[in-house]
Each structure stands twice: as C-alpha cells, then as structure tokens.
Amino acid sequence: MSVPAAARPDDRDALRAAVREVHAVSGMSVVFAGPVRAARGGGSIRIGELLGARTPHLRGLVVRAGAGLGGRVIAEARPAGVEDYSVSRDITHEYDGPVLAEGLCTVAAVPVLVDGRPRAVVYAASRERGSVGDRVRDALARSARRMAAELAIRDEVDRRVALLAASTTWCQDDDPPRWEEVRAVHADLRLAAQDTADEALRHRLLDACARLAALGSAPEAAPDRPAPHLSARELDVLAQVALGCSNREVAVRLSLRPETVKSYLSAAMSKLDAHTRLEAVVHARRLGLLP
C-alpha cells in the first residue's frame, strides 16, 4: 500500500510573508531576511528576501554565525540591534561594505526559533540614526513567532507523513496497531490543516487526509445513496472521537467549547443516521470518511 504525501511548500514563502509584514507595520525603510543554514560552528544566513533596498549589495550576502549583527543573532538565538551600525562596538564589522553601501544606520534583527534553534533571521533597518523602538521590536517579534509556528507545523507534517511512508505493505486486518497509528496521524494532520495559515498547505493536508480516510473504507459494493457531506469541523470532531477522546478532550484539542463539540458531533451523527458515537465512527469508516 502506498501512502500519500503532503508536499511541503517552499519555506521561502513564509520568509517572504514575514518580510512584507514587518515592512508594512514597523515603519523601517528596509527589511530583509534569510534562512539559517546549519553547519558546524553555528551555521550561516544567506539574505534572499528584501524590501526597500536601493542597491543589490545585500541580496545573496552570506552572514556566518558570530559575525555582524545577524551572526550575533544566530549565535545567541535572541534579538539584537544597533543604533549606528558603522561605529557600533557590539558587533563585528565584516559586512560593513554591503551594509554601508545600502546606507543603513539603525538595524535590528530577530531570530525565527523552532524548538530553540534559529531557522531564519529577519532584519529591519533605517537609513537614519536612531533607537530601535517598541514598534519595530514588536513587529519583528510578531512576525518571527508567526513564521516559527508555521515552520513547526510543516516540520510535524513531514515527520508524520514520513512515519506512514516507512511502511508500505501492511493492511488494516494484518496490523491493527499500525492502523491505529494511521488514524492518529490522520487526526493530527486534520489539526495541522486547521492551524496553518498557508492555504496551499491546508489543501494538501486535507487531500492527504481524504486519501488516508479512503484507505479504510470497506471493500464492498458502493452504497445505494451518496455519502453524506460532513463539514470540516464535523470531521475534525469525529476523527478525535474515533481515537477514544471524550467531548471535553476533543474540545481541548480543537480549541472549542465542549457544548460546541457536542453540537458538531450531534450533526455528524444525524447525517450518518447513527444513534451512538461508536455507530457514527463505524459508518464514517465504511463510507471512507475516516480511516
């Protein structure tokens, strides 16, 4: 049996979104960023996303850990800033050429941390000398948190799909414990689809969920009427119920109120013509709505 994979979007789209957000709300004239490439000694950043630049000197610039402002941010895994880049004693000055050619003076940078490890660095800079205010710091911190959350979701999706891809010859009857893992992964992928802000990734995740669900449908003649349409939230609730979760546990997992979970579950049971939670799950599996 082959397992469907949800293709990971290019992480540069998340970095590009962070740059646009900071440029829009920080008031800084130049915003740029790059992913961190891990390596012995701490890694490096390659600047690839820019807004507001007047010269090409920053694009493609590689900043190694510990060098310059960005390198300091990588090494310390925390934000930093300088009010006058050219004379600051808080950083090293290997990159004065491209930075000063762009005319930058006040520069702030923040790491995008996933599990405590820098995955990217986002900079906001001005051509005028001045302090890095709360507006700039807040904009950088907000965008870094948003990108970190998105990357964490993508990492978890990759991990879960890889677990499934590692096994290709088992079936529901031959390996019940492995099949229960498929159901858990299916439920987690549905959670990830609801959490991600990336529309393309959400559609890929839901497509993978639908294909996983279809693997569990009973190998029998097609039903004499079409399968009922369950809303996304009704399926989310039913997927968690199928794992044995109570309404309260489902509410916590889906960030819903228990009475809201009860409402979604009742609606799903009605559509499936089921009288109990278990019967609803069984019918949904038979119809290929759940694995």
C-alpha positions in Angstrom: 0.0 0.0 0.0 1.4 3.4 -0.9 0.9 6.3 1.5 0.0 9.8 0.2 2.5 12.6 0.9 1.6 16.2 1.5 4.2 18.1 -0.4 5.9 20.7 1.8 5.7 24.2 0.4 8.9 26.2 -0.2 9.7 27.8 3.2 10.8 30.9 1.4 7.1 31.9 1.1 6.8 32.1 4.9 10.0 34.2 5.0 8.7 36.5 2.2 5.4 36.9 4.2 7.4 37.9 7.3 9.4 40.5 5.4 6.2 42.0 3.9 4.6 42.1 7.4 7.5 43.8 9.1 7.9 46.3 6.3 4.2 47.2 6.4 4.0 47.8 10.2 7.4 48.6 11.5 8.0 52.0 9.8 11.5 50.9 8.8 12.6 51.7 5.3 14.5 48.4 4.6 13.5 44.9 5.7 15.4 41.7 4.7 15.8 38.1 5.8 17.4 34.8 5.1 17.2 31.2 6.2 19.8 29.8 8.5 21.9 27.0 7.1 23.0 24.7 9.8 26.7 23.8 9.9 29.5 23.1 12.4 30.4 26.3 14.1 26.8 27.6 14.1 25.8 27.9 10.5 25.1 31.0 8.4 22.4 33.2 6.8 22.0 33.8 3.1 20.0 37.0 2.5 17.3 36.3 -0.1 14.3 38.4 0.7 14.4 42.2 0.6 12.0 45.1 0.5 13.1 48.8 0.2 16.7 48.1 -0.9 18.2 50.6 -3.4 21.3 48.6 -4.2 22.0 44.8 -4.9 24.7 44.6 -2.3 22.7 42.8 0.4 21.0 40.2 -1.9 22.8 36.9 -1.6 25.0 38.1 1.2 26.2 35.2 3.4 26.5 36.0 7.1 28.2 33.5 9.3 27.4 32.8 12.9 29.1 35.2 15.3 29.9 37.8 12.6 28.0 41.1 12.2 24.6 41.7 13.7 22.9 38.7 12.1 25.7 36.4 13.0 25.3 37.6 16.6 21.6 36.8 16.5 22.3 33.3 15.2 24.9 32.6 17.9 22.9 34.0 20.8 19.5 32.9 19.5 17.9 36.2 20.6 17.1 39.6 19.1 19.7 42.4 18.8 20.0 45.9 17.4 22.4 48.7 16.8 21.7 52.5 16.6 24.7 53.4 14.4 25.9 50.3 12.5 29.2 51.8 11.3 30.6 52.5 14.7 28.8 50.0 16.9 31.1 48.1 19.3 28.5 45.5 20.0 29.1 43.7 16.7 32.0 42.7 14.4 32.3 44.6 11.1 33.0 42.0 8.3 29.9 43.2 6.4 30.3 47.0 6.6 30.8 47.2 2.8 27.4 46.0 1.7 25.6 47.4 4.7 27.0 50.9 4.3 26.7 50.8 0.6 22.9 50.5 1.2 23.2 53.5 3.5 21.9 51.6 6.6 22.4 53.0 10.0 19.9 51.7 12.6 19.5 48.0 12.3 17.5 45.4 14.3 17.3 41.7 13.8 15.4 38.8 15.3 15.8 35.0 15.0 13.0 32.7 14.0 13.3 29.9 16.6 11.8 26.5 16.2 12.5 24.2 19.2 15.0 26.7 20.3 17.0 26.5 17.1 17.4 29.5 14.7 15.8 28.7 11.3 15.9 32.2 9.9 16.8 35.8 10.7 14.6 38.8 9.9 16.2 42.4 9.8 14.6 45.8 9.9 16.8 48.8 9.1 16.7 52.6 8.6 19.0 54.9 6.8 18.7 57.4 9.7 20.4 57.1 13.1 18.0 56.4 16.0 16.9 54.0 18.6 15.1 50.8 17.9 11.7 51.5 19.3 8.9 49.2 20.6 7.1 49.4 17.3 10.0 47.8 15.5 10.7 45.3 18.1 7.1 44.2 18.3 6.7 43.9 14.6 9.8 41.7 14.3 8.8 39.6 17.3 5.3 39.1 16.0 6.4 38.1 12.5 9.1 35.7 13.9 6.6 34.0 16.2 4.1 33.6 13.3 6.8 32.1 11.0 8.1 29.8 13.7 4.6 28.4 14.3 4.2 27.8 10.6 7.6 26.1 10.3 6.8 23.9 13.3 3.5 22.8 11.7 5.3 21.9 8.5 8.0 20.0 10.4 5.4 18.0 12.2 3.6 17.2 9.0 6.8 16.0 7.4 7.5 13.8 10.4 4.0 12.3 10.5 4.0 11.6 6.7 7.4 10.1 6.9 6.2 7.6 9.6 3.5 6.5 7.2 5.8 6.3 4.2 8.1 4.0 6.1 5.5 1.2 5.9 4.0 0.2 2.6 2.9 -3.5 2.9 0.6 -3.6 5.8 -3.2 -3.6 5.9 -6.0 -3.0 8.5 -6.6 -6.6 9.2 -2.9 -7.7 9.2 -1.6 -5.0 11.6 -4.3 -3.3 13.8 -1.8 -1.4 15.9 -0.2 0.1 12.8 -3.7 1.0 11.5 -4.4 2.8 14.8 -1.3 4.9 14.1 -2.7 5.8 10.7 -5.9 7.0 12.4 -3.8 9.1 14.9 -1.8 10.6 12.1 -5.0 11.3 10.2 -6.4 13.2 13.2 -3.2 15.1 13.7 -3.0 16.1 10.1 -6.5 17.5 10.3 -5.4 19.5 13.3 -2.4 20.8 11.4 -4.6 21.8 8.5 -6.8 23.9 10.8 -3.7 25.5 12.4 -1.8 26.5 9.3 -2.3 29.9 7.7 -0.9 28.6 4.4 -3.9 27.9 2.1 -1.9 25.8 -0.3 -0.6 23.6 2.6 -4.1 23.3 4.1 -5.5 22.0 0.8 -2.6 19.5 0.5 -3.1 18.3 4.1 -6.9 17.9 3.7 -6.3 16.0 0.4 -3.8 13.7 2.2 -6.4 13.2 4.9 -9.1 12.3 2.4 -6.9 9.8 0.7 -5.9 8.2 4.1 -9.6 8.0 5.0 -10.4 6.3 1.8 -7.9 3.5 2.6 -10.2 2.4 5.5 -13.4 2.1 3.5 -14.9 -1.3 3.4 -14.2 -3.3 0.2 -17.8 -3.8 -0.6 -20.3 -2.6 -3.2 -20.9 1.1 -3.4 -23.8 2.3 -1.1 -27.2 2.9 -2.7 -27.0 6.6 -1.9 -24.2 9.1 -1.8 -22.1 9.5 1.3 -23.4 12.4 3.4 -21.4 15.6 3.3 -19.8 16.3 6.7 -18.4 19.8 7.3 -14.6 20.1 8.1 -15.3 20.7 11.8 -17.7 17.7 12.0 -15.0 15.5 10.5 -12.4 17.0 12.9 -14.6 16.2 15.9 -15.4 12.7 14.6 -11.7 12.0 13.9 -10.9 12.8 17.5 -13.9 10.8 18.8 -12.6 7.8 16.8 -9.4 7.9 18.9 -11.5 7.5 22.0 -11.5 11.1 23.1 -14.3 12.4 25.3 -16.1 15.6 24.3 -14.0 17.6 26.8 -10.8 16.1 25.4 -11.9 16.9 21.9 -12.7 20.5 22.9 -9.2 21.0 24.3 -7.6 19.5 21.2 -9.6 21.6 18.8 -9.8 24.7 21.0 -13.6 24.6 21.1 -16.2 24.7 23.8 -17.5 21.3 25.0 -21.0 22.3 24.0 -19.8 23.2 20.5 -18.1 19.8 20.2 -21.4 18.2 21.3 -23.3 20.2 18.6 -20.9 19.1 15.8 -21.0 15.5 16.9 -24.8 15.5 17.0 -24.9 17.0 13.5 -22.5 14.3 12.2 -24.5 11.5 13.9 -27.7 12.8 12.3 -26.1 13.0 8.8 -24.7 9.5 9.2 -28.0 8.1 10.6 -26.2 6.9 13.7 -27.6 6.7 17.2 -24.3 6.4 19.1 -20.8 7.9 18.9 -19.4 4.5 18.0 -22.0 3.9 15.3 -21.2 7.2 13.8 -17.5 6.3 13.6 -18.2 2.9 12.1 -20.5 4.4 9.5 -17.9 7.1 8.6 -15.2 4.5 8.2 -17.4 2.3 6.0 -18.1 5.4 3.8 -14.4 6.3 3.5 -14.8 9.5 5.5 -12.4 8.2 8.3 -9.6 5.7 8.1 
